[in-house]
Amino acid sequence: MTTSNTKDGSPAAASKKIACLLASEFEDSELDVPRQRLQAAGYVVEIIGAQVGQQLKGHKGRVTVSVDRSIDEARVDDYEGLLIPGGHSPDQLRADPRFVQFVKRFDQTGRPLAAVCHGPQLLIAAGLVKGRSLTAWSTIQDDLRQIGAHVRDEPVVVDGNWTTSRRPDDLESFSAKFIEELGEFETRANRRPSANGAAIKSSSPL
């Protein structure tokens, strides 16, 4: 589905689609838990990988998924949110400039972006973390500090359109906060200024 953007950067169509950037060896629970929570909240989670139909297996071998759309076909405008699970997946993705550019372009829209554990490695590769507040896996926290990020060792950190978490133990809070941020984004996108400057609810969906 092709969509156009409104002035605030939101998709004009009611897609409620979440892009999930993924390669093999992802941390199983860091895909599975947020995906299940998002689906239960009415979102479609689309797996974006190197090649359509490619089978991606998690590091623990508990979760296997098929790539829904290749990175060459993925359009930032088609998605309301971006999910970056951890494990070894982000380390592979950051070596591919197509995924790095997708992250950079998505962040420019201001739409909700969520990264957990090693997920912020992609944010580092995109040159986005300096001056931002976030968290990550303990070893990634050191990398973030050296680059100039404000690191907080907390279960969930929200900074602007970013939601980040540290590890699998944080996933329920991480998922709930990401869904909350998506809801707040939808509320903002569904309001437009009236003739007298007051905000009124739009009759058209996202």
Secondary structure, DSSP 4 states (H G I P E B T S, - for coil): ----B-TTS-BSS---EEEEE--TTB-HHHHHHHHHHHHHTTPEEEEEESSTT-EEE-TTSS-EEE-SEETTT--GGG-SEEEE--BTHHHHHTTSHHHHHHHHHHHHHT--EEEETTTHHHHHHTT--TT-EE---HHHHHHHHHHT-EE--SSEEEETTEEEE-SGGGHHHHHHHHHHHHHHHHHHHTEEE-TTS-EEE-SS--
